[in-house]
Amino acid sequence: MNNQLLLGFLNIDKPVNITSHDCVAKIRRLTKIKRVGHSGTLDPAATGVLPIAVGKATRLLQFLANTKAYEATIRFGWRTATDDLEGKILEQTVASELTLEAIKPYLQQFIGKITQVPPLYSAIQQQGKRAYELARTGQSLDLPSREVEIDKIEVLHWESGKFPELTLSIHCKSGTYIRSIARDLGNALQVGGTLAKLRRAESSGFDIQNSLSLSTLEMQLKEQTVSLVPPDSPLQHLYQINLSAEQAKRWCQGQFLTLPESIAESNFLAVYQDNGLFLGIGEAVPPKTLKPKTVIQ
């Protein structure tokens, strides 16, 4: 494979029990491409959509949409140190009398802009270190709450029992901890809750239906049939601007251009040449100026 020709994204279905960084490392080995990165870290126990950028597309990761969707299974009656099944069980309370009808009214308090405290075992920076590093040493942590946004929650499945489980579809913005939702919902119901299973169905415009397993990617690489997602495909949420050939040349050389009056300032834009060639990301800055932000051509 010619490294210089690689520019785009891979929609990978991350398997269980490996980290997002492990996925990136394996793809680097398989493709022999050093410039590989990912968007939206998934915990090792979680599976699902992991957008992977290849080549110059790594410079576009910061501009991807911040939308996510998950299928999350919450186990009630359990409290764990990590707010999922990976951690030490702190408490078990039989919750066989809990019903779906009793839970549904509580779901509304998790929709919209809410505040949540991240799990103690998370990648949040605390005292110059990751929270999970400090938690493993037994240090007492008091992580500050932060605002997150949840667009929609739908019930997918309910399974009653000694420790009943509820599977939800959760559409949210980046930064939302699903483990915190499981913990807080269990606390609101006064029985405890922890995340039993998590699968990401969508991330930044990529969906699970069009994802590739690592084994499929490896096979496609051997057969030389890999098809990268075009670099501008996940950038459809950005306003687009078309430049003439002369304007495109100047812009790619780092020159600022005058913006049309109709375009708002302080926005990132997907920049194209009028022949459809994607050039990169521009920034609209005062006074009505298109500034090169990330040029990939």
Secondary structure as GFF3:
##gff-version 3
##sequence-region A 1 297
A	DSSP	three_ten_helix	3	5	.	.	.	ID=ss1
A	DSSP	beta_strand	7	14	.	.	.	ID=ss2
A	DSSP	alpha_helix	20	31	.	.	.	ID=ss3
A	DSSP	beta_strand	36	38	.	.	.	ID=ss4
A	DSSP	beta_strand	47	55	.	.	.	ID=ss5
A	DSSP	three_ten_helix	56	63	.	.	.	ID=ss6
A	DSSP	beta_strand	67	76	.	.	.	ID=ss7
A	DSSP	beta_strand	78	80	.	.	.	ID=ss8
A	DSSP	beta_strand	89	92	.	.	.	ID=ss9
A	DSSP	alpha_helix	100	107	.	.	.	ID=ss10
A	DSSP	three_ten_helix	108	110	.	.	.	ID=ss11
A	DSSP	beta_strand	112	116	.	.	.	ID=ss12
A	DSSP	beta_strand	125	126	.	.	.	ID=ss13
A	DSSP	beta_strand	129	130	.	.	.	ID=ss14
A	DSSP	alpha_helix	131	136	.	.	.	ID=ss15
A	DSSP	beta_strand	146	159	.	.	.	ID=ss16
A	DSSP	beta_strand	165	173	.	.	.	ID=ss17
A	DSSP	alpha_helix	178	188	.	.	.	ID=ss18
A	DSSP	beta_strand	193	203	.	.	.	ID=ss19
A	DSSP	beta_strand	206	207	.	.	.	ID=ss20
A	DSSP	three_ten_helix	208	210	.	.	.	ID=ss21
A	DSSP	alpha_helix	214	223	.	.	.	ID=ss22
A	DSSP	three_ten_helix	233	235	.	.	.	ID=ss23
A	DSSP	beta_strand	239	243	.	.	.	ID=ss24
A	DSSP	alpha_helix	245	252	.	.	.	ID=ss25
A	DSSP	beta_strand	257	258	.	.	.	ID=ss26
A	DSSP	beta_strand	268	273	.	.	.	ID=ss27
A	DSSP	beta_strand	278	285	.	.	.	ID=ss28
A	DSSP	beta_strand	289	295	.	.	.	ID=ss29
###
